[in-house]
Amino acid sequence: QYVAKKEEQPRKTIEDNQVGKRKFKVVVLGDPKVGKTSTILRFTDSANSFTKI
């Protein structure tokens, strides 16, 4: 069985315990009432789509 030497092993850029814990700041610009908040909520809170009546 072949085992890669330490210098041949790929480097980790993100530790396993840090996956999914990155934070970003995003600025969303646009006209009023076009769905900016709905889009943000969908990606951040996994919110269900809601319908205006």
PDBQT receptor file of N, H, CA, C and O in Angstrom, charges set to zero:
ATOM      1  N   GLN A   1       0.843  -1.168   0.000  1.00  0.00    +0.000 N 
ATOM      2  CA  GLN A   1       0.000   0.000   0.000  1.00  0.00    +0.000 C 
ATOM      3  C   GLN A   1       0.894   1.240   0.000  1.00  0.00    +0.000 C 
ATOM      4  O   GLN A   1       1.845   1.328   0.777  1.00  0.00    +0.000 OA
ATOM      5  N   TYR A   2       0.579   2.200  -0.883  1.00  0.00    +0.000 N 
ATOM      6  H   TYR A   2      -0.193   2.128  -1.514  1.00  0.00    +0.000 HD
ATOM      7  CA  TYR A   2       1.357   3.432  -0.995  1.00  0.00    +0.000 C 
ATOM      8  C   TYR A   2       0.788   4.489  -0.061  1.00  0.00    +0.000 C 
ATOM      9  O   TYR A   2      -0.423   4.711  -0.036  1.00  0.00    +0.000 OA
ATOM     10  N   VAL A   3       1.642   5.129   0.693  1.00  0.00    +0.000 N 
ATOM     11  H   VAL A   3       2.625   4.948   0.673  1.00  0.00    +0.000 HD
ATOM     12  CA  VAL A   3       1.241   6.238   1.559  1.00  0.00    +0.000 C 
ATOM     13  C   VAL A   3       2.067   7.449   1.148  1.00  0.00    +0.000 C 
ATOM     14  O   VAL A   3       3.296   7.392   1.113  1.00  0.00    +0.000 OA
ATOM     15  N   ALA A   4       1.378   8.549   0.837  1.00  0.00    +0.000 N 
ATOM     16  H   ALA A   4       0.379   8.595   0.865  1.00  0.00    +0.000 HD
ATOM     17  CA  ALA A   4       2.065   9.758   0.399  1.00  0.00    +0.000 C 
ATOM     18  C   ALA A   4       2.896  10.342   1.533  1.00  0.00    +0.000 C 
ATOM     19  O   ALA A   4       2.495  10.330   2.696  1.00  0.00    +0.000 OA
ATOM     20  N   LYS A   5       4.055  10.849   1.162  1.00  0.00    +0.000 N 
ATOM     21  H   LYS A   5       4.381  10.859   0.216  1.00  0.00    +0.000 HD
ATOM     22  CA  LYS A   5       4.891  11.526   2.149  1.00  0.00    +0.000 C 
ATOM     23  C   LYS A   5       4.220  12.831   2.551  1.00  0.00    +0.000 C 
ATOM     24  O   LYS A   5       3.367  13.352   1.832  1.00  0.00    +0.000 OA
ATOM     25  N   LYS A   6       4.609  13.344   3.688  1.00  0.00    +0.000 N 
ATOM     26  H   LYS A   6       5.302  12.921   4.272  1.00  0.00    +0.000 HD
ATOM     27  CA  LYS A   6       3.969  14.546   4.209  1.00  0.00    +0.000 C 
ATOM     28  C   LYS A   6       4.006  15.697   3.202  1.00  0.00    +0.000 C 
ATOM     29  O   LYS A   6       3.014  16.410   3.047  1.00  0.00    +0.000 OA
ATOM     30  N   GLU A   7       5.130  15.886   2.520  1.00  0.00    +0.000 N 
ATOM     31  H   GLU A   7       5.935  15.306   2.646  1.00  0.00    +0.000 HD
ATOM     32  CA  GLU A   7       5.222  16.994   1.567  1.00  0.00    +0.000 C 
ATOM     33  C   GLU A   7       4.418  16.747   0.296  1.00  0.00    +0.000 C 
ATOM     34  O   GLU A   7       4.187  17.686  -0.466  1.00  0.00    +0.000 OA
ATOM     35  N   GLU A   8       3.985  15.510   0.044  1.00  0.00    +0.000 N 
ATOM     36  H   GLU A   8       4.173  14.747   0.663  1.00  0.00    +0.000 HD
ATOM     37  CA  GLU A   8       3.182  15.207  -1.134  1.00  0.00    +0.000 C 
ATOM     38  C   GLU A   8       1.685  15.316  -0.856  1.00  0.00    +0.000 C 
ATOM     39  O   GLU A   8       0.888  15.380  -1.791  1.00  0.00    +0.000 OA
ATOM     40  N   GLN A   9       1.301  15.338   0.397  1.00  0.00    +0.000 N 
ATOM     41  H   GLN A   9       1.948  15.286   1.157  1.00  0.00    +0.000 HD
ATOM     42  CA  GLN A   9      -0.115  15.390   0.734  1.00  0.00    +0.000 C 
ATOM     43  C   GLN A   9      -0.654  16.786   0.455  1.00  0.00    +0.000 C 
ATOM     44  O   GLN A   9       0.036  17.779   0.683  1.00  0.00    +0.000 OA
ATOM     45  N   PRO A  10      -1.899  16.863  -0.043  1.00  0.00    +0.000 N 
ATOM     46  CA  PRO A  10      -2.477  18.183  -0.328  1.00  0.00    +0.000 C 
ATOM     47  C   PRO A  10      -2.687  18.973   0.960  1.00  0.00    +0.000 C 
ATOM     48  O   PRO A  10      -3.013  18.413   2.006  1.00  0.00    +0.000 OA
ATOM     49  N   ARG A  11      -2.495  20.272   0.859  1.00  0.00    +0.000 N 
ATOM     50  H   ARG A  11      -2.230  20.727   0.009  1.00  0.00    +0.000 HD
ATOM     51  CA  ARG A  11      -2.683  21.143   2.018  1.00  0.00    +0.000 C 
ATOM     52  C   ARG A  11      -4.168  21.428   2.199  1.00  0.00    +0.000 C 
ATOM     53  O   ARG A  11      -4.910  21.554   1.225  1.00  0.00    +0.000 OA
ATOM     54  N   LYS A  12      -4.586  21.527   3.438  1.00  0.00    +0.000 N 
ATOM     55  H   LYS A  12      -3.983  21.425   4.229  1.00  0.00    +0.000 HD
ATOM     56  CA  LYS A  12      -5.960  21.910   3.734  1.00  0.00    +0.000 C 
ATOM     57  C   LYS A  12      -6.022  23.431   3.791  1.00  0.00    +0.000 C 
ATOM     58  O   LYS A  12      -5.184  24.068   4.431  1.00  0.00    +0.000 OA
ATOM     59  N   THR A  13      -7.003  24.003   3.129  1.00  0.00    +0.000 N 
ATOM     60  H   THR A  13      -7.683  23.486   2.610  1.00  0.00    +0.000 HD
ATOM     61  CA  THR A  13      -7.181  25.447   3.206  1.00  0.00    +0.000 C 
ATOM     62  C   THR A  13      -8.225  25.813   4.254  1.00  0.00    +0.000 C 
ATOM     63  O   THR A  13      -8.197  26.913   4.807  1.00  0.00    +0.000 OA
ATOM     64  N   ILE A  14      -9.144  24.892   4.526  1.00  0.00    +0.000 N 
ATOM     65  H   ILE A  14      -9.166  23.999   4.076  1.00  0.00    +0.000 HD
ATOM     66  CA  ILE A  14     -10.166  25.107   5.539  1.00  0.00    +0.000 C 
ATOM     67  C   ILE A  14     -10.167  23.889   6.445  1.00  0.00    +0.000 C 
ATOM     68  O   ILE A  14     -10.276  22.761   5.965  1.00  0.00    +0.000 OA
ATOM     69  N   GLU A  15     -10.050  24.100   7.726  1.00  0.00    +0.000 N 
ATOM     70  H   GLU A  15      -9.962  25.017   8.116  1.00  0.00    +0.000 HD
ATOM     71  CA  GLU A  15     -10.096  22.976   8.645  1.00  0.00    +0.000 C 
ATOM     72  C   GLU A  15     -11.506  22.410   8.674  1.00  0.00    +0.000 C 
ATOM     73  O   GLU A  15     -12.477  23.136   8.461  1.00  0.00    +0.000 OA
ATOM     74  N   ASP A  16     -11.618  21.114   8.936  1.00  0.00    +0.000 N 
ATOM     75  H   ASP A  16     -10.829  20.524   9.109  1.00  0.00    +0.000 HD
ATOM     76  CA  ASP A  16     -12.910  20.449   8.918  1.00  0.00    +0.000 C 
ATOM     77  C   ASP A  16     -13.922  21.100   9.856  1.00  0.00    +0.000 C 
ATOM     78  O   ASP A  16     -15.105  21.177   9.527  1.00  0.00    +0.000 OA
ATOM     79  N   ASN A  17     -13.479  21.563  11.006  1.00  0.00    +0.000 N 
ATOM     80  H   ASN A  17     -12.517  21.500  11.274  1.00  0.00    +0.000 HD
ATOM     81  CA  ASN A  17     -14.424  22.145  11.951  1.00  0.00    +0.000 C 
ATOM     82  C   ASN A  17     -14.825  23.571  11.592  1.00  0.00    +0.000 C 
ATOM     83  O   ASN A  17     -15.676  24.147  12.270  1.00  0.00    +0.000 OA
ATOM     84  N   GLN A  18     -14.247  24.156  10.557  1.00  0.00    +0.000 N 
ATOM     85  H   GLN A  18     -13.555  23.688  10.006  1.00  0.00    +0.000 HD
ATOM     86  CA  GLN A  18     -14.580  25.520  10.163  1.00  0.00    +0.000 C 
ATOM     87  C   GLN A  18     -15.494  25.578   8.950  1.00  0.00    +0.000 C 
ATOM     88  O   GLN A  18     -15.916  26.665   8.557  1.00  0.00    +0.000 OA
ATOM     89  N   VAL A  19     -15.805  24.457   8.357  1.00  0.00    +0.000 N 
ATOM     90  H   VAL A  19     -15.461  23.574   8.677  1.00  0.00    +0.000 HD
ATOM     91  CA  VAL A  19     -16.642  24.461   7.160  1.00  0.00    +0.000 C 
ATOM     92  C   VAL A  19     -18.021  24.988   7.521  1.00  0.00    +0.000 C 
ATOM     93  O   VAL A  19     -18.631  24.531   8.487  1.00  0.00    +0.000 OA
ATOM     94  N   GLY A  20     -18.511  25.947   6.750  1.00  0.00    +0.000 N 
ATOM     95  H   GLY A  20     -18.015  26.319   5.965  1.00  0.00    +0.000 HD
ATOM     96  CA  GLY A  20     -19.826  26.505   6.982  1.00  0.00    +0.000 C 
ATOM     97  C   GLY A  20     -19.872  27.603   8.027  1.00  0.00    +0.000 C 
ATOM     98  O   GLY A  20     -20.959  28.055   8.387  1.00  0.00    +0.000 OA
ATOM     99  N   LYS A  21     -18.736  28.042   8.522  1.00  0.00    +0.000 N 
ATOM    100  H   LYS A  21     -17.853  27.675   8.229  1.00  0.00    +0.000 HD
ATOM    101  CA  LYS A  21     -18.725  29.050   9.566  1.00  0.00    +0.000 C 
ATOM    102  C   LYS A  21     -18.117  30.362   9.096  1.00  0.00    +0.000 C 
ATOM    103  O   LYS A  21     -17.711  31.184   9.918  1.00  0.00    +0.000 OA
ATOM    104  N   ARG A  22     -18.051  30.563   7.822  1.00  0.00    +0.000 N 
ATOM    105  H   ARG A  22     -18.380  29.896   7.155  1.00  0.00    +0.000 HD
ATOM    106  CA  ARG A  22     -17.507  31.818   7.314  1.00  0.00    +0.000 C 
ATOM    107  C   ARG A  22     -18.589  32.877   7.299  1.00  0.00    +0.000 C 
ATOM    108  O   ARG A  22     -19.768  32.570   7.118  1.00  0.00    +0.000 OA
ATOM    109  N   LYS A  23     -18.190  34.123   7.491  1.00  0.00    +0.000 N 
ATOM    110  H   LYS A  23     -17.233  34.373   7.639  1.00  0.00    +0.000 HD
ATOM    111  CA  LYS A  23     -19.141  35.229   7.497  1.00  0.00    +0.000 C 
ATOM    112  C   LYS A  23     -18.794  36.185   6.370  1.00  0.00    +0.000 C 
ATOM    113  O   LYS A  23     -17.622  36.429   6.082  1.00  0.00    +0.000 OA
ATOM    114  N   PHE A  24     -19.818  36.715   5.744  1.00  0.00    +0.000 N 
ATOM    115  H   PHE A  24     -20.770  36.517   5.979  1.00  0.00    +0.000 HD
ATOM    116  CA  PHE A  24     -19.644  37.675   4.670  1.00  0.00    +0.000 C 
ATOM    117  C   PHE A  24     -20.546  38.873   4.928  1.00  0.00    +0.000 C 
ATOM    118  O   PHE A  24     -21.608  38.739   5.537  1.00  0.00    +0.000 OA
ATOM    119  N   LYS A  25     -20.128  40.025   4.471  1.00  0.00    +0.000 N 
ATOM    120  H   LYS A  25     -19.266  40.133   3.977  1.00  0.00    +0.000 HD
ATOM    121  CA  LYS A  25     -20.980  41.206   4.483  1.00  0.00    +0.000 C 
ATOM    122  C   LYS A  25     -21.347  41.489   3.036  1.00  0.00    +0.000 C 
ATOM    123  O   LYS A  25     -20.484  41.557   2.162  1.00  0.00    +0.000 OA
ATOM    124  N   VAL A  26     -22.631  41.652   2.801  1.00  0.00    +0.000 N 
ATOM    125  H   VAL A  26     -23.332  41.597   3.511  1.00  0.00    +0.000 HD
ATOM    126  CA  VAL A  26     -23.123  41.850   1.443  1.00  0.00    +0.000 C 
ATOM    127  C   VAL A  26     -23.992  43.099   1.423  1.00  0.00    +0.000 C 
ATOM    128  O   VAL A  26     -24.821  43.307   2.310  1.00  0.00    +0.000 OA
ATOM    129  N   VAL A  27     -23.798  43.922   0.411  1.00  0.00    +0.000 N 
ATOM    130  H   VAL A  27     -23.125  43.753  -0.309  1.00  0.00    +0.000 HD
ATOM    131  CA  VAL A  27     -24.628  45.106   0.211  1.00  0.00    +0.000 C 
ATOM    132  C   VAL A  27     -25.517  44.835  -0.991  1.00  0.00    +0.000 C 
ATOM    133  O   VAL A  27     -25.031  44.505  -2.073  1.00  0.00    +0.000 OA
ATOM    134  N   VAL A  28     -26.821  44.976  -0.793  1.00  0.00    +0.000 N 
ATOM    135  H   VAL A  28     -27.216  45.244   0.086  1.00  0.00    +0.000 HD
ATOM    136  CA  VAL A  28     -27.778  44.739  -1.876  1.00  0.00    +0.000 C 
ATOM    137  C   VAL A  28     -28.460  46.064  -2.189  1.00  0.00    +0.000 C 
ATOM    138  O   VAL A  28     -29.082  46.679  -1.323  1.00  0.00    +0.000 OA
ATOM    139  N   LEU A  29     -28.334  46.487  -3.430  1.00  0.00    +0.000 N 
ATOM    140  H   LEU A  29     -27.829  45.988  -4.133  1.00  0.00    +0.000 HD
ATOM    141  CA  LEU A  29     -28.926  47.746  -3.876  1.00  0.00    +0.000 C 
ATOM    142  C   LEU A  29     -29.995  47.464  -4.916  1.00  0.00    +0.000 C 
ATOM    143  O   LEU A  29     -29.911  46.489  -5.662  1.00  0.00    +0.000 OA
ATOM    144  N   GLY A  30     -30.995  48.321  -4.958  1.00  0.00    +0.000 N 
ATOM    145  H   GLY A  30     -31.063  49.114  -4.351  1.00  0.00    +0.000 HD
ATOM    146  CA  GLY A  30     -32.021  48.168  -5.980  1.00  0.00    +0.000 C 
ATOM    147  C   GLY A  30     -33.233  49.021  -5.679  1.00  0.00    +0.000 C 
ATOM    148  O   GLY A  30     -33.343  49.638  -4.619  1.00  0.00    +0.000 OA
ATOM    149  N   ASP A  31     -34.128  49.039  -6.628  1.00  0.00    +0.000 N 
ATOM    150  H   ASP A  31     -34.039  48.539  -7.489  1.00  0.00    +0.000 HD
ATOM    151  CA  ASP A  31     -35.365  49.799  -6.486  1.00  0.00    +0.000 C 
ATOM    152  C   ASP A  31     -36.229  49.216  -5.372  1.00  0.00    +0.000 C 
ATOM    153  O   ASP A  31     -36.086  48.046  -5.017  1.00  0.00    +0.000 OA
ATOM    154  N   PRO A  32     -37.134  50.040  -4.817  1.00  0.00    +0.000 N 
ATOM    155  CA  PRO A  32     -38.032  49.537  -3.780  1.00  0.00    +0.000 C 
ATOM    156  C   PRO A  32     -38.970  48.448  -4.314  1.00  0.00    +0.000 C 
ATOM    157  O   PRO A  32     -39.354  48.467  -5.483  1.00  0.00    +0.000 OA
ATOM    158  N   LYS A  33     -39.329  47.511  -3.450  1.00  0.00    +0.000 N 
ATOM    159  H   LYS A  33     -39.017  47.496  -2.500  1.00  0.00    +0.000 HD
ATOM    160  CA  LYS A  33     -40.336  46.479  -3.732  1.00  0.00    +0.000 C 
ATOM    161  C   LYS A  33     -39.983  45.581  -4.916  1.00  0.00    +0.000 C 
ATOM    162  O   LYS A  33     -40.859  45.228  -5.706  1.00  0.00    +0.000 OA
ATOM    163  N   VAL A  34     -38.706  45.207  -5.045  1.00  0.00    +0.000 N 
ATOM    164  H   VAL A  34     -37.995  45.493  -4.404  1.00  0.00    +0.000 HD
ATOM    165  CA  VAL A  34     -38.321  44.293  -6.126  1.00  0.00    +0.000 C 
ATOM    166  C   VAL A  34     -37.879  42.926  -5.607  1.00  0.00    +0.000 C 
ATOM    167  O   VAL A  34     -37.554  42.045  -6.403  1.00  0.00    +0.000 OA
ATOM    168  N   GLY A  35     -37.863  42.732  -4.262  1.00  0.00    +0.000 N 
ATOM    169  H   GLY A  35     -38.128  43.448  -3.616  1.00  0.00    +0.000 HD
ATOM    170  CA  GLY A  35     -37.551  41.419  -3.712  1.00  0.00    +0.000 C 
ATOM    171  C   GLY A  35     -36.175  41.265  -3.103  1.00  0.00    +0.000 C 
ATOM    172  O   GLY A  35     -35.683  40.145  -2.963  1.00  0.00    +0.000 OA
ATOM    173  N   LYS A  36     -35.545  42.367  -2.736  1.00  0.00    +0.000 N 
ATOM    174  H   LYS A  36     -35.944  43.277  -2.850  1.00  0.00    +0.000 HD
ATOM    175  CA  LYS A  36     -34.205  42.287  -2.139  1.00  0.00    +0.000 C 
ATOM    176  C   LYS A  36     -34.234  41.510  -0.828  1.00  0.00    +0.000 C 
ATOM    177  O   LYS A  36     -33.420  40.609  -0.623  1.00  0.00    +0.000 OA
ATOM    178  N   THR A  37     -35.159  41.851   0.052  1.00  0.00    +0.000 N 
ATOM    179  H   THR A  37     -35.820  42.583  -0.115  1.00  0.00    +0.000 HD
ATOM    180  CA  THR A  37     -35.246  41.180   1.351  1.00  0.00    +0.000 C 
ATOM    181  C   THR A  37     -35.609  39.717   1.184  1.00  0.00    +0.000 C 
ATOM    182  O   THR A  37     -35.045  38.862   1.868  1.00  0.00    +0.000 OA
ATOM    183  N   SER A  38     -36.530  39.414   0.299  1.00  0.00    +0.000 N 
ATOM    184  H   SER A  38     -36.988  40.108  -0.256  1.00  0.00    +0.000 HD
ATOM    185  CA  SER A  38     -36.922  38.016   0.069  1.00  0.00    +0.000 C 
ATOM    186  C   SER A  38     -35.746  37.185  -0.413  1.00  0.00    +0.000 C 
ATOM    187  O   SER A  38     -35.570  36.045   0.017  1.00  0.00    +0.000 OA
ATOM    188  N   THR A  39     -34.955  37.739  -1.287  1.00  0.00    +0.000 N 
ATOM    189  H   THR A  39     -35.098  38.665  -1.636  1.00  0.00    +0.000 HD
ATOM    190  CA  THR A  39     -33.786  37.026  -1.797  1.00  0.00    +0.000 C 
ATOM    191  C   THR A  39     -32.773  36.783  -0.685  1.00  0.00    +0.000 C 
ATOM    192  O   THR A  39     -32.225  35.687  -0.574  1.00  0.00    +0.000 OA
ATOM    193  N   ILE A  40     -32.523  37.787   0.129  1.00  0.00    +0.000 N 
ATOM    194  H   ILE A  40     -32.969  38.678   0.038  1.00  0.00    +0.000 HD
ATOM    195  CA  ILE A  40     -31.572  37.634   1.231  1.00  0.00    +0.000 C 
ATOM    196  C   ILE A  40     -32.062  36.585   2.216  1.00  0.00    +0.000 C 
ATOM    197  O   ILE A  40     -31.288  35.729   2.644  1.00  0.00    +0.000 OA
ATOM    198  N   LEU A  41     -33.342  36.641   2.582  1.00  0.00    +0.000 N 
ATOM    199  H   LEU A  41     -33.970  37.336   2.234  1.00  0.00    +0.000 HD
ATOM    200  CA  LEU A  41     -33.892  35.663   3.526  1.00  0.00    +0.000 C 
ATOM    201  C   LEU A  41     -33.826  34.247   2.978  1.00  0.00    +0.000 C 
ATOM    202  O   LEU A  41     -33.575  33.302   3.726  1.00  0.00    +0.000 OA
ATOM    203  N   ARG A  42     -34.045  34.098   1.703  1.00  0.00    +0.000 N 
ATOM    204  H   ARG A  42     -34.249  34.866   1.096  1.00  0.00    +0.000 HD
ATOM    205  CA  ARG A  42     -34.001  32.760   1.112  1.00  0.00    +0.000 C 
ATOM    206  C   ARG A  42     -32.608  32.150   1.256  1.00  0.00    +0.000 C 
ATOM    207  O   ARG A  42     -32.491  30.956   1.533  1.00  0.00    +0.000 OA
ATOM    208  N   PHE A  43     -31.561  32.935   1.075  1.00  0.00    +0.000 N 
ATOM    209  H   PHE A  43     -31.656  33.905   0.849  1.00  0.00    +0.000 HD
ATOM    210  CA  PHE A  43     -30.202  32.401   1.154  1.00  0.00    +0.000 C 
ATOM    211  C   PHE A  43     -29.680  32.312   2.580  1.00  0.00    +0.000 C 
ATOM    212  O   PHE A  43     -28.861  31.441   2.874  1.00  0.00    +0.000 OA
ATOM    213  N   THR A  44     -30.129  33.188   3.476  1.00  0.00    +0.000 N 
ATOM    214  H   THR A  44     -30.794  33.896   3.237  1.00  0.00    +0.000 HD
ATOM    215  CA  THR A  44     -29.574  33.189   4.824  1.00  0.00    +0.000 C 
ATOM    216  C   THR A  44     -30.343  32.321   5.802  1.00  0.00    +0.000 C 
ATOM    217  O   THR A  44     -29.728  31.639   6.622  1.00  0.00    +0.000 OA
ATOM    218  N   ASP A  45     -31.647  32.324   5.743  1.00  0.00    +0.000 N 
ATOM    219  H   ASP A  45     -32.146  32.878   5.077  1.00  0.00    +0.000 HD
ATOM    220  CA  ASP A  45     -32.460  31.605   6.718  1.00  0.00    +0.000 C 
ATOM    221  C   ASP A  45     -33.115  30.364   6.140  1.00  0.00    +0.000 C 
ATOM    222  O   ASP A  45     -33.891  29.697   6.825  1.00  0.00    +0.000 OA
ATOM    223  N   SER A  46     -32.815  30.047   4.894  1.00  0.00    +0.000 N 
ATOM    224  H   SER A  46     -32.185  30.589   4.338  1.00  0.00    +0.000 HD
ATOM    225  CA  SER A  46     -33.499  28.957   4.204  1.00  0.00    +0.000 C 
ATOM    226  C   SER A  46     -35.009  29.128   4.337  1.00  0.00    +0.000 C 
ATOM    227  O   SER A  46     -35.744  28.159   4.526  1.00  0.00    +0.000 OA
ATOM    228  N   ALA A  47     -35.450  30.362   4.236  1.00  0.00    +0.000 N 
ATOM    229  H   ALA A  47     -34.853  31.149   4.083  1.00  0.00    +0.000 HD
ATOM    230  CA  ALA A  47     -36.872  30.671   4.400  1.00  0.00    +0.000 C 
ATOM    231  C   ALA A  47     -37.663  30.137   3.213  1.00  0.00    +0.000 C 
ATOM    232  O   ALA A  47     -37.178  30.105   2.082  1.00  0.00    +0.000 OA
ATOM    233  N   ASN A  48     -38.865  29.728   3.492  1.00  0.00    +0.000 N 
ATOM    234  H   ASN A  48     -39.259  29.754   4.410  1.00  0.00    +0.000 HD
ATOM    235  CA  ASN A  48     -39.762  29.296   2.426  1.00  0.00    +0.000 C 
ATOM    236  C   ASN A  48     -40.172  30.509   1.623  1.00  0.00    +0.000 C 
ATOM    237  O   ASN A  48     -40.220  31.624   2.142  1.00  0.00    +0.000 OA
ATOM    238  N   SER A  49     -40.467  30.289   0.360  1.00  0.00    +0.000 N 
ATOM    239  H   SER A  49     -40.429  29.382  -0.061  1.00  0.00    +0.000 HD
ATOM    240  CA  SER A  49     -40.936  31.405  -0.448  1.00  0.00    +0.000 C 
ATOM    241  C   SER A  49     -42.328  31.785   0.047  1.00  0.00    +0.000 C 
ATOM    242  O   SER A  49     -43.159  30.925   0.339  1.00  0.00    +0.000 OA
ATOM    243  N   PHE A  50     -42.557  33.066   0.133  1.00  0.00    +0.000 N 
ATOM    244  H   PHE A  50     -41.882  33.765  -0.104  1.00  0.00    +0.000 HD
ATOM    245  CA  PHE A  50     -43.863  33.511   0.584  1.00  0.00    +0.000 C 
ATOM    246  C   PHE A  50     -44.486  34.351  -0.508  1.00  0.00    +0.000 C 
ATOM    247  O   PHE A  50     -43.788  34.982  -1.302  1.00  0.00    +0.000 OA
ATOM    248  N   THR A  51     -45.802  34.353  -0.540  1.00  0.00    +0.000 N 
ATOM    249  H   THR A  51     -46.369  33.840   0.105  1.00  0.00    +0.000 HD
ATOM    250  CA  THR A  51     -46.544  34.996  -1.610  1.00  0.00    +0.000 C 
ATOM    251  C   THR A  51     -47.296  36.199  -1.068  1.00  0.00    +0.000 C 
ATOM    252  O   THR A  51     -47.938  36.115  -0.020  1.00  0.00    +0.000 OA
ATOM    253  N   LYS A  52     -47.220  37.295  -1.764  1.00  0.00    +0.000 N 
ATOM    254  H   LYS A  52     -46.699  37.363  -2.615  1.00  0.00    +0.000 HD
ATOM    255  CA  LYS A  52     -48.018  38.467  -1.406  1.00  0.00    +0.000 C 
ATOM    256  C   LYS A  52     -49.361  38.354  -2.103  1.00  0.00    +0.000 C 
ATOM    257  O   LYS A  52     -49.442  37.977  -3.272  1.00  0.00    +0.000 OA
ATOM    258  N   ILE A  53     -50.400  38.683  -1.375  1.00  0.00    +0.000 N 
ATOM    259  H   ILE A  53     -50.334  38.989  -0.426  1.00  0.00    +0.000 HD
ATOM    260  CA  ILE A  53     -51.752  38.639  -1.973  1.00  0.00    +0.000 C 
ATOM    261  C   ILE A  53     -52.317  40.033  -1.982  1.00  0.00    +0.000 C 
ATOM    262  O   ILE A  53     -53.441  40.241  -2.437  1.00  0.00    +0.000 OA
TER     263      ILE A  53
